[in-house]
Amino acid sequence: MIILGAADLGHKLEPAAAAALVQRFWQLGGRDFDTAHVYACWIPGGLGGSERALGQALRDLALRDLALRDVGLSEARVTTKGGHPDAGHLYPRPARYLSPDLLMTDLLESHDRLKTRVDTFLLHRDDPR
């Protein structure tokens, strides 16, 4: 399986270029997309931009359209990650960054940014403690 990582969508790649990349990946047979709650926190004002750009591209290209299933095509699958530890002023997090309530907050915020369902939600980091 090949997965397109979306860390720079919406930042290094503006929306039109992001959509073109997603479309080309789809045309080549790619169906799986990866992003994360923390992505682009290193860019001023960038937090959440990857998820927003990926979600917009998938909507613009109708790659999450259930009608695809009706014609025997699979739709895009979205993986995002939460539970990233503190990254200082770029991404302040509490010591309990893997607590159920904080993971639920990450997931709900990611869902709101993507504006589509999350097929797979992964922990971004282990807790070495």
N, C-alpha and C positions, 0 to 999 in steps of 0.2 A: 504494500500500500504506500502511495506517495501522498504526503500531506503538504498543503501550501501554508507556510507560516505567514501570519499577517501582522507582524510586529510593527512594520513601517507604513502600513496602509493609512492613508489620511494625513501623513506627515512628509516623509520623503517622497511618497507618491500621492499626488493630489487625487481627488475623487474620480476624475475621468481616466487617469492613468491606472488607478486602483481597479476600476471596473474593467478596463481593458486587460489587465493582468489576470483577474479572476475569470474573465470570459475565455482567455486563451488557455488557461489551466483546464477549464471545463471542456473546451474543444479537444484538448489532448487526452481527455479521459479522467482528469482529476475530479474527485467528488468530495474530498475531505479537506476541511479548513481549520486551522488552529489559530487561536488568539488567547489573550489573557487579560484579566482585570487590571493588572499592573502595567501592561504594555504602554509605552510612550510616556511614562511618568518622567523620564529623563529629558523630555522636551517641555519647555515652559507652556503650560496650558494644554499639554498633550494627553494627559491621563484620560483613558477611555476612548481615545481617537481611533485606535485600531479596531475596537469592537464596533464603533459607530460606522466606520468606513466599510468594514466587511459586511455588516448588516445591510447597509445602503446598496452596496454592489450586488449582493444576492437578491435584494428586492428589485433593483433596476433591471437585472437580467432574468428575473422570474425563476431563479434556480431553487427556490424553496416552494415552488408552486406545486400543489398536490396534483394538478392536472398532468404533471410529468408522469406520475404513477399510472394514470389512465392510458398512457400510450407506451407503457412498458419501460420507461426510463427511471432511473433512480434520481432522487433529488439530492442536493448538496447536504452534507453532514457537517455540523459545527461542533468543534471542541473548544472549550475555554477553560481557563484555570483560575483558581482562587487560592487563598491561603498563603500569600507571599509574605515573608517577614518584613520587618521595618527596614526601610531604605533611607532613613534620615528625613530631611526636609522634602525630598523628592516623593516619598511615599511613606508617610508616618503610619505605623501600625502598632497596636498594643502587643504586649508580650504574649498574649493568648491568641495569636493570629490564626490558630487552627481550631478555635472553639466553634461549636456548632452554630451559635448565633452569628458570629462574624463570617463564617463560611456561607451561611444563608444570605447575609447582607451582600457579600461579594457576588453570589449567584444571581440574586434579584437585580442588582445594579448592572451586571453583565447582560442579563436578559433584557432590561430596559434599554441599554445601549444598542444591542443587536436588533431589537424589535422582532425577534423570532425565537423559537425554542432553542434550547441548548441540548444537543444530543448526548454529549459527554462532558462531564465536569470533573476536572482533575485537580489534585492538590499540587500547587506550584512548587512547594518545598516541603521537606520533612521538618519535624521539630527535633533538633538534636538533643534537646533536654530530655 
